[in-house]
Amino acid sequence: MVLITEDLIRRRAEHNNCEIFSLEEISLHQQEIERIEYIDRWCRELKILYLQNNIISKIENVNKLKKLEYLNLALNNIERIENLEGCESLQKLDFTVNFIGELSSVESLKQNIHLRELFLVGNPCTEFEGYREFVVATLPQLKWLDGKEIERSDRIKAMQDLRQVQLQIREQEQAYLKKRDKEKQEAKKKLENQNQKKEKSEAKESKPGFDGRWYTDISNTILDCEENKECVHGTQGTEKHNGSAEDEVDKKFWEEPTLFTPESRLETHRHLEEKRKANDAKRETEKQKPPRKLITAEGRVLNVNEPKLDFSLSDDEDNNQIVLDLAVYRHLDTSQLDVDVQTTYIRVIVKGKTFQLVLPTEVKPDSSTAKRSQITGHLVVTMPKAVEFVGPRSTLPRPVKSAPDTAPTDNTRMTKQMERLEVDPSKHSRINLENIVKKEKPVAQGPLKLHRPAMFESSCNTGDFDDDSDVPPLI
């Protein structure tokens, strides 16, 4: 049973900023409402009220709506017009396709002096002989009845034959009410039979044991394959069998002839509601997937990407850390993210979905940081490595200045040649200038002595020269 709640009214009052006290129009159609309540307390300013296509059986709790101008109660289970005397501003009433058979209840609308339009199409009372004449004569303020304008001649004729028409309407009403009583009794018996069958079927499924407790009767739940040739092994066959049984029950329900009564309409509504709930439960069971394994029984961590996000994992050797760039949705709120860094893996929960990645080396969870990009929305997680690595610094090459466009000199050629390293000194193309000037021999300390010049000594050593000791040396 669906009730009219404050939350329902506020959701339907979005056009009024969800304010109830000043609400002038509200639509509560197709909400499976069975009873009108609370509207006269919360929405005193209402002018238009839509309640069509529900299962309302009685008009109530609208008597205090003094400003109500239009009330739509089409496609409901109403059998009598009542409790509308307090709606002083009422101008239009719609009771299309209801079960109003007590036509004399129209007389309760005499006090609604502003009523101009009335719709009773599809009700049992419209089949009464003299129906239109009776309504036109009873409600002189009406201008339109069932979408047809009331002429002055129609009103005069209805007033002339009013007494005779009233007698006919009373007789037809009594016959209809007797018929309705029988239909109610039959519907009550049918409901009791259905409840008894349901109780018996539930009793068959379980039996009391020796200790007074109820136990499931397995013999009723297992099919005998020898008797039933269509017995199918496995869950798939069972599902098909259950589905076919449900289809047969549904087909039997719709093919069974029934009278168009409030009880049959309510029964149809209940059947549709049960079927809808069964389908919803079936969908939920189908949607439920077994929990995904993140770590195997052997303790091996698995790589999982349920949200199907792009990512990049880079190793920053200069800073001795690992950086994860996860392409999280740009407009996703950060509260929907949960980051868990472990020594060997990282796990990120993105809106209930798991992203898990095994790291190439151990990291320090306590020193790790997670940041969110304000532009792209990406999640950047920085994880320092647990083992520190000291390596050579990468030296950047120095920029070489470009030489001016001049002819190369001998000095530049010589420097270019000196850049080469040769092992064999004979291969040097450069002139050795170290031995151009001979170093003088140091003079020994002591008495002065005369030394011959080197050129004389060298000349005396020739083969044609004879040294004579008697000849003094030339100075």
Salt bridges, closest charged atoms under 4 A:
GLU6 OE2 - ARG10 NH2 2.86
ASP7 OD2 - ARG11 NE 3.17
GLU34 OE2 - ARG270 NH2 3.08
GLU45 OE1 - LYS67 NZ 2.52
GLU60 OE2 - ARG35 NE 3.17
GLU79 OE1 - ARG180 NE 3.16
GLU82 OE1 - ARG80 NE 3.63
GLU88 OE2 - LYS66 NZ 3.89
GLU102 OE2 - ARG80 NH1 2.34
GLU107 OE2 - ARG170 NH2 3.50
GLU183 OE1 - ARG180 NH1 2.90
ASP211 OD2 - ARG213 NE 3.74
ASP217 OD2 - LYS207 NZ 3.38
ASP250 OD1 - HIS271 NE2 2.82
ASP250 OD2 - LYS275 NZ 2.74
GLU256 OE2 - LYS190 NZ 3.72
GLU263 OE2 - ARG180 NH2 3.17
GLU267 OE1 - LYS190 NZ 3.74
GLU273 OE2 - ARG276 NH2 2.49
ASP280 OD2 - ARG276 NH1 3.39
ASP280 OD1 - ARG283 NH1 3.67
GLU306 OE2 - ARG292 NE 2.61
ASP315 OD1 - LYS385 NZ 2.74
ASP325 OD1 - HIS378 ND1 3.25
ASP410 OD1 - ARG413 NH1 3.96
